């Protein structure tokens, strides 16, 4: 029988802003796509799975059948009643705004179809702290966001920071016709796996974030200009030799490996008073 558990929910009240994100609901109804999503996630009887926005339970039932334990997060009371009727013995249903939950402490997998309006905020909650316990994820999101998160050209500091610790891959497009009511744009599936060896040490996460924010203020700038104020001319010359890049390469086209080289060179050769600083943010965990 399905258990309703609220003891793990955040003590913070859902804001009006958070509640508004759930007013436009689109439910997946294509069983073939649901099966494919769960298969891509490779859920096994050893896995703790977190589903954000369980809705009517289209994905929830399949996850429950495979997982050791499923935590299904849903905000809508009527949908929670429907979920409770599915009688999933290994499932805990949590009534909470998905942006306000605390993440599990033990290793877990995320499988979710998330609202378009809060896509970036959900991704930041999950992947903006490499010290949390998320191991992998399969997420259905708005197609434009999926393209942006997996693009060769990177314009957002948080995206390259995620990529230091996670492989983020665009899997396939999902037509809006697979949802009821259909949204105005198509969706896509992305797959995310934690890297066995991160490009940047986890303990240096905030230092790298400061560098990424500094360099990507204008992702079109060439590396010489983007790094001005951090590296001296001799240091810049050494760095460019190591990177083996042309002078006019835009920062947005740097590879993950090149970002790792820039960071390592900064830490080894630049006095830390010249390191750009990132604002520390409060991060959630279950």
N, C-alpha and C positions, 0 to 999 in steps of 0.2 A: 504493500500500500504506500502511496506517496506520502512523504513526510513534509510538513511545512515547518521550516526552521527559520527563526528570525534572530536567534541569539548571536549569529556571526555578522549581522548587518551593522553597518556603520551607525554610530550614534548621531551623526550629522543628519539633519533634516534635508530632504530633497528641496532644492530651490525652485521657485517658479520657473526660472530659466530652464532647469533640468526637466521639469514636468512637461513643459511645452514641446520638448523634443519628441514626445510620444503621441502627439495629436494626429500626425499623418502616418498611419500604419499601412504597410504593404506586406501581405503574407504570401510566402512561397507555397505553390500548390503542385509543382511538378515533381512527382515522386522519383523520377529518374535523376533529376538534378540533385535532389536530397541525398539519394544513395551515393551519387558521385562525390558529393562534398564529404560525406562520412568516410568513404573509401580513401580519398586523398589524405585525410587526416590520420589514417592508419591507427584507429583507436583499437586498443586491446583491453583485456580484462585486468591489466595492471594499471591502467590510466585513471587519474582523477581529471575530469573534464569540466570546464566552465563554459556555459552557454549564456551569452548576454543577449537579452531580448528574446525569450523563448517563444513568445507569441502564442499561437494555437497548438504548438508542439509538433510542427511538421518535421523538424530536425531532432527534436528532443527525444522522441520515442526510439529512433535509430541509435542515438548516442547512448541512451539508457541500456539498450540491448547489448552493447559492446563494452561499455566502460565499467571499471570497478566501482566508481562513484561519479555521479553527475550532480553538479550544482547549477540549477536553472534559475536565472535572474529575470524577473518580470515585474513591471510596475502596475499594469492594469489589473484591477481586481477581478473583472469579468474573465479575463484571460487566465488568471490564476485559478479560478474555479474550474475552467476547462482543463487545465493542466492536471489539477488534482484528481479529475475523473479518469485519467489515463492509467492510474494504478501502476506506477513504476517504483519498484521496491527499493532500488538503489539511488533514488533521486531526492535531492533536497530542493524545495522551491523557496526562493527568497524574494519577498516583495520589496523591491528597492529600485531607485533610479540607478541605472548601470554605471553612471559616472561617479556615484558615491559609495560603491562597494569597496570592501577591503579584500585584496587579493589573497589567495591561499598561500600559506607559508611553505607547504610541501610542493614538490614539482607537479606542474599541471599543464594541461593542454587546453587551448581555446578553440572552440568551433562555434561560429556565430554568423548571423546575418544582421548587420547593424544599421541603424537609421542613418540616412544620408546627412542629415543636419548636424550630426555630432561625430562624424567619421574620424576627423583628425583628433578630436578630444579623446575618443575611445582609444585610438592607436597610441596616443601619448600616455594615457593611463597604463596601458599594457607594456609599452616598450621603452619608455623614457627613464627606466631605472634597471640597468642590466643586473643589479643585485637581486631582483625579484626572482620568482621561481618558475616563470613561464618557460616551457621548453620548446614548444612549437604551436602553430596556430593555422587554421584555415578559416578565412573570413570572407564573407560576401559583402561587398560594399559598392558604392557608386563608382561607375566605370572611370570617370575622370580622376577621382582620387586614387584609384588603383594604378592608373597610368602614371600619375605624378609620383607615387611612392616607389615605383619600379623603373622610372625613367633613367636613361643614360645621363641626361643633363639634370643636375641637382641644383635646386634653387633655395631649398629650405634647410637650415642647419639641423633641425631635428631629424630630417630624413637621413642625412649622412651619418649622424650620430647613431641612429638605429642600426645602420649598416655596418658599423664597427663591431657589432655584437650578434647580428642576425642576418641570415640570408632571406631576402624578400623577393619572391618570384610571382610574376603575373601568370596565372594558370589559363584562364579562359574567360570569354565574355558570357554573360547570362542575360538573355533578352528580358526586357520588361514584361513580356507576355507571360512569363512564368510566375508573376505575382498578381495577387488580387487584393484590392484594385491595382491595376498596373501603374507604376510611377511614370513620370514624364521622360526619364532617361534610363538607359540600360545599366546593368550591374556587371560586376566581374568578381571572379574568385582569385584571391591571392593566397599563397602559401608562405609561411614564415617558419624558419628553423633556427634555433640558437646555434651559433658557430662553436665548434669544439675548441678552437683556439681563436679568441677575439683578436681583432687587428690592434686594438688599444687595450691595455690592461684595465680590468673593471674598476680598480681603485682610482684610475686616472680619468674616469668618466667625465667629471665636472670640468677638469682641465681641458679635455678635448672639446667639450661643449663650448667653452669660451672661445677656443680657437676657431671652431666652425662658425659660430655666430659672427665673429669678427670678419672672417674671410668671405662669408656669404652675404654681407650687407648689400653687395652688388655682384651677383654670380657671373656677370658678363666681363668683369674686369680681368686683365691678365694677371698672372700670379705675382709678378714683380710689384704691381701697384697694390694688390690685395694684401700683401704681406708687409707693406711699408710700415715702419714703426715697430715691427717685431724683430726682423732680421736686419743686420747690418749689410752693406753691399758685399763684403767678402763672404759673409755667411750665406747670402742669397746666391752668390756665384757657386759656392760649394753645393748648396741645396739643388740648384738647377742641373748641375752635373750629375748628381745622384738620381734625380728624377728622370733625366734624359728627355726633357720636354723642350718644345719650342717656346720662344719668348712670349708669343702672342696667345698661348693657350688660355682659354677662359677657365676661371676657377670652377665653374659649374661642370666642366668636363673632366675634372680630375677623377681618377679611379680610386677605389677604396684602398688599394695598395699604396698609391701615391699619397693619399691623405695620411696613412699610417707613417710613411717616411717623413712627411712634413712634421707630424707631431713628434716623432722620435728625435728628429733633428732639433726641434725647438727645445725639447726637454734637456737634450745633451749639450747644446751650444749657446742657448739664449738664457741670460740671467732671468730668474723667475719674476722679477719686478716688471719685466717687459711682457710677460704673458698676459694675454687678454683674459678677462674674468667673466664667468657666466653667473647669472643669478641663480642661487640655489632654490629649488622648489620642493615643497612638501610632497612626498610620494606615498601612495597607498600600499598596504599589504594586509592580507587576511590574518 
